[in-house]
């Protein structure tokens, strides 16, 4: 396994994605509001939905994938 230090410009580019992924994991173990927070910074979500509208599609995704979730 290789471990390298990323150049700062590359780390800055991927960090927003890492933050969303971390919030998603935190929100699923156990389920809490972080799973909703993880969708909010997504540019596609923000372009289509306001904050009040985000909850319903997230709930639909959770229901569709419930068999693979730990709760």
Secondary structure, 3 states (H helix, E strand, C coil): CCCCCCCHHHHHHHHHHHHHHHHHHHHHCCECCHHHHHHHCCHHHHHHCCHHHHHHHHHHHHHHCHHHCCC
